[in-house]
């Protein structure tokens, strides 16, 4: 396979071709949430399924061995926009961590250069409250009502994103360069493809979502051509992570770090005349490389002390390796962390049960060689150690006032959203907790239970699965919490109290929602005093749902604690007015 690089000849060709254009080049970043490479025709899907992404590949550079830094949306996007791994930008999970204000983002650099900047985001997991809006003059994300009855209320279809982006581009003057980010969420679970896409995909709802997403992208590219803004726009299309689809025991993503969810499509369409069309690169690359590639292509200045490399600056090092991690199980289930390094030859994964896979001979990652040949992992371990020694940003957490926002993210399947802060272990820190890769059946039971709860409302069957999970791992506070929810909803309040109390025993548990639900259970078994105590404890740190405060006021009135009740009435009134 060829390795692509810029040359002086290519740059001269660009100057000649674009001599009549006075404006600087523009940039378009297209992020494809939860998109597997093999779902695109240019990576092996049926011919013609994704013609518009295929066009970008045919006119640009396709990277065959691209990986994400984490199979989770917010950390991966934070790496694209900062050029830093999650270890250094400090956003390790969805729903409760914020891109630090001190981060230098791609949009900030673009705006400093006088470019118009806009983002149209499809998923609530990338809400502006999580800090990716830094540098964008326009940042449009989904509405976030307090009560979400359906998954899709927390996300928006690609067609809507494209229409908003086109409307915004219509207001950009002909002489103004721009940096535009469009985020498509369609292939994320739950899969509900529009129109007749399901029949076109022969019943494969996931593939149907990808096809519909590509069709929407085509309308945006067509509009840019009509406006004369296509040829001088540097374009990158990249996924934040893939989708397991049952491979390696993982239906969705986030829990494990097999290449089935780490591998992503990454396509760069350079400016017209800037390089050979249809190039394919087989060197390992990462989503962390998006930042420096845009910075250099758009002339945004020095990239700074980052972890990524410019994908078009020259041949990539033969021994190039990339970092990856998942801390999802640490927060959600009290499992060990997963962190590692991969290059063209192999892949090392640190956890309580380390793994090493010889990727060329074993691309399916089926044979762990660490036990028999641990020395193979030493260079990979050293690479992670070197990364750990580099400076990091100071991490920030989402305020508790955004409890409803975290709830919406949890409805999208991110089990660690509703949680207090847990100190993240270092990537190579020893752990006695179970390795996620040894808990595939537990994961399967948990995700099946969540689907039964959310999609079918079958609390009894979900509760049975969750009871099995907590028997095998009592420290799994996430399962304890959801077991409590099932028991509460089936009016088994005494058993629910035990489950919620178990969830509260572990640091990182869902303290606020667990206390609110404990209060409901205590109320239903006639223990008003304990109900009041847990409501007050929860509402000290969050506004909570209005119903919780109304229940507290009611119980205080019934207990004759009128002065306290009045204070909460005044607080509720102030909240209602704002």
N, C-alpha and C positions, 0 to 999 in steps of 0.2 A: 504493500500500500504506500502511496505517496505521502510525504509530509509537506504541508503547505507553509509558505512563508512569503512575507512581503519582499519585494525587490525594488531597486531604484527604477528599473524599467517599468514595473507596474505603476509606481507612483507618477512617473512621467506620463504614462498613458492616461491616468486619471486626470491630470492637469490639462492635457490636450482635449480630452473628451468633454470636460466640464468648463472649458475656458469662458463660456458665455454666462455661467452661473456665478453670481457675485456672493451669494450667501454661503456661510460655512455649512458643512454637512450636518444632517440631523441623525437621530438615533431612535430605533424602535426595538423595545424589548418585549418579547412575547413569552409569557410563562404558562406552561401547560401543566396544570395541577394533575398529579396522579396518573401520568401518561407513560406507559411502557414503550420502549423503542419499537418493539415488534408490532405495535398497534399502528405504526405509520408505514405506508407503502415503501418509502425509501429505505426502511429498515427491515422489510420482509413481509409486511401485511399484503393482502391481495392488491394487485396493481390497480391504480386509480382510486383507491379508497381515500387517500389524503392528498389530492392533487396540488393544493396550494402550499402545504409544507414541503411536498416533493419538489415543487418549483424552486423554493428557496434552496433546497439541497442541490438541485441541478445547476443553479446559478452560483452556488457558493461552496462551502466546505462542510462536510458531514463528519462528525466525530463518532467513531464506532465504539470506543471504550470510555465513555463519559460516565462518571459517578456523581451522586450527590454526596454532600457532607453528612447528611442525616436524613433518614426517610420520614421526615416530618416537615410540614409546610413552612412555618415561620422561621425556624433555624436555617433551613435551606435558602429561603429568600433573603434572609439577613446576610448570608454569605455572598450571594450574588451581588448585593448592593454595597458591600463593604470590602470584599476581597479577603475577608478573614474567616477562618474556621470558627465553628461554634465555641470551641475552647477559648478563643480570643475575643470574639464579639460578645460572648457570654449568654446568648439566647439559646437555651438548651432544649426548650419544649414550647408547645403551643399553650395559649390561654392564660398565662400568668406572668410572662417575662416580656420585657420591653427592650427594643434596640436602644442602647445608651445614647443620650444626646451628644456625647463627645465623639461618636462615630462619624467618620467622613463618608457620606454616602454618594453614590453615583449621581443621584438627582441633585444633591447639593453642589457638586462640582459643575454639573451642567448649568445650573442656574447662575453660579458665579461667573460663568463664561457668557452670560447673557442669553442663554437658550430658554425658550418657553418650556415648561415642564408640566406634565399631567400624568395621572395614574387612574385607571379604571379597573377596580378590583372586584372580583366576583364572590370571594368567600369571606365570611365574617372573621375567620381565623387571621386574616390580614387587615383587620380593622385599623384605622388610623391610631387608635389608642396604643397599639403595640409598637409605634415608633417608626414605621417605614415611610411615613408621610414626610419625613425630613427632606427638605429641598423641593418638594412639589408645590407649585402654586395652586394646582387643582388636584384633589385626591377624593375620588368618589368611591365609597364602599357601600356594602349592603346596609339597609336599615336594620337596627337592632332593637326591636321591641322587647319588653320585659318578658312576655309570655310567648313562647314559640310552640305552635301546635304541630308543625310539620318541618321536616329537615330542610326543605327547599326554601323556607322563609329566611334561612341563614346564608343563602347563596343566590347567585343570579346567573341566568343562562348567557352563553357566549353572544347570542344575537343582541341582547340588551347592552352588553359591554361594547360591542362594535358600534352600535348606533350612537352611544354616548361619545365614543372616541371620534367618530366621524363628525359629529356636531361640534366637538371641540376643535378639531383640525380645521373646520370651516371658518373658525374665528382667528386662525393664525395667519398673519400677513405673509405674502409671498416672499418677502425678504427676511423673514424670521426663521432661524433654525430652531428645532424643537427636540426634546427628549420625551418620548411617549412610552408608557408601560401599560400593556393590557394583560390582565390575568384572567385565564379561563379555568373554570372549576368543574366543568361538565363531567369529566370522567371520574370524579370522586363519588364514592358511595353516598347515598343510594343512587342507583342508575335509573334515570327516568328520561330516556331519549325522546325528543320531540317528533311530532309528525309521523312519517312512515319510515323513519330511520331504523327502527327495530326490525321491520321486515326486510329492509335493504341489507341489514347485517345478519340475516338468517337467524334471528332470535338472540344474538349475542348483544345484550344491552350495553355492556362496557364498550365494545367496538362501535356500537351505534352512537354512543356519546362522543367518541373521538371523531367519527365522521361528521357529525353535526357541528362540532367545534371547528373543524377544518373548513367547512362550508362558510361559517360565519367569518372566519379569518379572511377568506377569499374576498368578501365584500369590502373589508378594510383595505386590502392590498389594491383592489380595483379602484377604490376611491383615491388612494394615494397616486396611482398612475394618472387618473383623470386630472388631478391637481398638479401634476408635474413634480410630485414630491417622492417618487419611488426611487429613481436612479441615484439621487444624492442622499439617500437615507441608509445608514448602516443598520442592518437587521440581525437580531439573534433570537432564535426560538429554542427554548430549553425547558425541560420539566424539572420540578422540584424533587420528585421521587417517582417511583413506579408503584404498581399495585400487585400484590402477591397472587391473587386469583387462584388460591389453593396450592400454589407451588411452595415447597418447603413447609407445608402446614400452615401457611399464612394467607388468610382471605384478603386482607386489606394491606396495611402498612404500619410502620412505626415501631413494632415490637422487636423485630429481628433485623439483622444486617446482612442477610444473604443478598447476592447480586440481583436476585429477582425483584427487589425493591430499590437497591442502590443504583443499578444501571438506569440511565436516563438518555433520551434523545437530546442531542445538542447540535444545532445547525447555525452556522454563521454565513450570512449573505453580505459580503463586503460591498463597498461602494463600487459602482460601475468602473471597470477598467483596473481594479485593484488586485486582481489575481485570477488564476485559472478556475474556470467553472467546473463543477462536478467532482471536486477533489474529495477523497475519503481518507481519513487519518485514523490509524489504529493504535496510536500511543495513548496511555492512560491520561485522562484529563478530568477536571472537576468543575462543578458549578461555581467554585470559588474563583475560577479563571474568567468569569463573565465580567467582573469589575475592571481588571486591568486591560482586557481586550477592548472594552468600550472606551476607557479613558484614553488609550493611545489612538484608537480609530477616530475619535472626535476631537483630539487635541486638547484634552481637559487638564493637562499639566502632569506633574509627577504622581504616580500611583501611591507612593509612600511605602511604609513598612507593612507589607501585606503578605498573604500566603499564596495567592494565585499568581499566574503568569499570563502574559499576553499570548493568546493562542496563535496569533498571526505574525509574531515578531521574528520567528525563525524556527528551524527544526527543534522539536522538543527533545530534551535529554533522553537518551536511551534508557536510563535507569530512573526516569521520573516515577514518583510514587504519590499517592493521594491519601489523605486522612478521611476517616468516617467515624461516626459514633451513633449510638442511640441510648439516651437516658430515660426513655419512656417507661421502661419497666422499673427503674429505680423509684420513680415518683408514684406510679400507679400501683405497683404490686410488691414493692420492697424486694425486687430482684437485683442482681448485680448489674453494673454498667456494662455496655458493649462499646469497645473502642478499638480502632485498628488502623492498619496501613495496607494498601494494595499497590502493586505495580504490574508490569506485564507478565511476570513469572508466577507470583504467588500472592497470598492474602493472609495476614495475621489478624486474629481477633482476640483481644484480651477480655476476659471475664473471670468468674470464679472457676471456669473450666476452659482454659485457653484452647484456641484452634488455629491450625495452619492448613491451608489448602493450596496445592500446586495447580494453579488455574489452567495452565496449558493442557495438562493431562486430565484434569478434573474440573471442567468448567461448571459442573452441576454442584460443586462443593459437597460431595457425598462422602469423601474419605478424609478424616481429620488425621494429619500426620504429626501433630504436636507431641503426642505421647511417645512415638517411636523416634522422631527426629526433631527434638526441640531446638537444636542449633539452627535449623532453617529459619526460625522466627527472629533470631537475634538482630539482623540488620533492620528488620521492620520495627521491632521494639525500640531500637536506637533512634529511628526516625521519629517515632511518637515522643520519645523522651526529649529530643531536640525541639520539637514543637511546643512541648509543655514548658520549656524554659523561656519562651518568647513572651514579651509583655502582653497584657490583656487589658481590655476595657473594664470599667467597673459596672457590675451587673445591676439591673433595675427590675423591680417587680411591678406588676399592674396593681393599682389601688383596689382595695376591697369594694369600693363603691360600684365597680363594674361586675358585680356578681352575676347579673343577668346576661352580660356578654359572655362570661365564662360558661354559663349554662348552655348557651346556644352552641358554643364550640364543643362541649361535651356531647350534645345531641348529634354532632357530625361524626362521632365515633372516637374522639380523642379522650381517652380514659383519664388522663392526668390533668384535665383543665381545672376542675373544681378542687383545688388543693392548696394548702399552705406551702410555704417555702421549705424545701429540703436542701441541706447543703450537698452540692454535687460532689461526689468523689472524684479524685483525679483520674484521668483515663487509665493509668496503669496501676492504680491503687489496689492492693489485695482486697478480696471480698469473701465473706463466708455465706453471703446470700446466694440463692439459687441462680444459675445462669439462665437467662431467657431461652436460649436454644435447647435447654433441657426441660422446658416447661411448655412445650408445644400443645400438649393435650389440655393443660390448664388454660392456656390462651384460647384454644378452640371452645372450651366450655364457657368461658367468660364472654367471648364475642357472640356466641350463639344465644346466651342468656340476654345480652343487651338487645339483640335483634328481636327476641321474643317480647321483651318489655316494650320497646319503642314501636315496633312495627305491628305486632299482633296483640299487644296488651295481655299476653298470657303470663300473668305473674306467678301462677302456681308452677308451671313447668320451668320458667326462668329461675324461680327460687330453688327448685330441686338441683339445677345445674350449679347454681352459686353455692349451695350448701356443700356440694362435692368439692368445689374449688377451695373453700375455706377449711375443709377437713384436711386437705393436702398441704395447705399453706395458711395457717391462721393469721400470719402477719400481712396477708394480702388485704390491706385496709379498703382498697377499692371494691373488692368483691364483698367484704363485710358490709360496706355502705349500701351497695345495691341489693344485697340480701335483705337488709333492713327495709329498703323501699318496697321490695316484693311482699314481705311479711306485713308491713303497715297497710299496704293497699288491699291485702286480703284479710284485714282486721285481726291479725294475730299480733296484737300490740305488745304483749309481754315478751314474746320471742323477738319482735322487732327492736325492743329496747335493748336486749342483750346484743344484737348485731350492731346497732348504732354505737353502743358503748365500746364494743370491740374495735370498731373503726376509729374511735377517738383515742385509743391507747397508743397509736403509732404516729410518730412524727411524720408529717406530710399527709395525714389523713384529711378528709373533707370536713374540717371542724365546724365551719359555720353551717353548711346545709345539714350536717349530722345533728347539730344541736337544735336547729329549727325543727327537724323531724322528730327528734327525741321529745321536744316539747309537745308536739301533737299527740304522740303516743302516751305520754304521761297524762295529758289532759283526758284522753279517752279511757284511761284506767282509773281516773278519779284522783290522781296525785297532783293537784293544782299547784302546790308549792314548788315541786320540782319542775313543772311546766314553766312556771314564771321564771325560775332561776335560769333555765336553759335559754328561754327567749331573751332575757336581759343580757346574758353572756354573748349570744350571737349578735344582738343588735348594738352592742358596744362598738363593734368594728365595721359594721356595714349598715346601709339603710335597709337592706333586706327587701323582700317582697312586701307590699303594703298590707297584705293579709296577715303577716306575722305580727306587725305592730298593732293592728286592730285586735288580734287575739290577745296580745299582751295587755292592752288597755281593758278589754272585757274581763280578763282574769283578775287584774288588779282591782277593778271596780267590785267584782264579786267578793274579793278578799277584804274589802273595806280599806284598801290602800289608795284612797282618793287622791292624795297629793302626788304620789308617783304616777297614777293614771293620768293626771292632768299634765304632768311634764311630757309624757309621751304623746298626749293629744296635741300639745303645742308643737312638738317636733314633727308629728305627722302633718300638721297644718302647714308648717314651713316647707316641708318636702313637697307637698301638693302644690304649693304656690310657685315652686321653682321648676 
